[in-house]
Amino acid sequence: MTQLAQERLLLALTTKYAKSRDMFGQSLWDFQNTKFVLAEVATTARIARMYAVARVTKIFAGSNETMKDLVARSL
């Protein structure tokens, strides 16, 4: 689950960099494609986070002790 927090940090750092980087006389953030790509990355990250939470919730709600043990070790 630590990768989920790292993904949010990297997205924030990338956005900060895009806003500070100048290209062709304007900020990289001002290019429409940059915003589209970062929005797609943010959406994919949010879906992955929701999927991971749903899977972990399902595993811990069930009675499969082996899966619970595996998930607990990976956190």
N, C-alpha and C positions, 0 to 999 in steps of 0.2 A: 504494500500500500504506500510505501514511501515514494515510489515512482510517480504516484498521482500528485503528490505535493511538488515534486521536482518539475513535473510537466507544467504546472501553473506558474512556477517561478521562471522557467525558461520562456514561457509565453510573455510574461511581464517584462523580462529583460529584452526580449526581441522587440517588443513594442516600444520600449524606451529607446533602444538603439535606432529603430526606424524613424522615430521622431527627431533624433539628434543628428542623423546622417544626412548630409546634403549631396544631391545628385542632379546634374543638369540645372543648377541654379535654384533648386527647391528641395524641400525636405523629402526624404524617401517616403515618409508617411503621407505626403500629399498625393502620391500616385494612387489612383483608384485600385489598381491590381494588387498593391501591397495590402490594402485593407481587405480585399476579397480573400486573399490567401490566408491572412492572419485570422479572419473570421472563420474560414474553413477549418483551420487548425484548432481554434478554440472550440468549435462545434464537435469535432472529432474527439478532442480531449474530454469534453463534457459527457459525450456518449460513452466513452470508455470508462469514465469514473462511475457513471450511473450503472453500467453493466457490471462492473466489479462489485459495487455495493449490493446489487440485486443478487449476484451469484453467492457472495459470502452470506448474505441474509438467508438465502434458500438452504445453503449447506448447514448453517447453524440451527435452522429451524427443524431440520430433519433429524433422523436418528442414526445417521451414518458416522460412527465415531472415527473411522479411519480418515474420512474426508475432513472432519473437524480438526483432527490432529495435523494433517498435511497443511491445511490452511493456517492454522495457528503457528506452525513452524515457519511458514513463508512470510508472516507479518513481521 
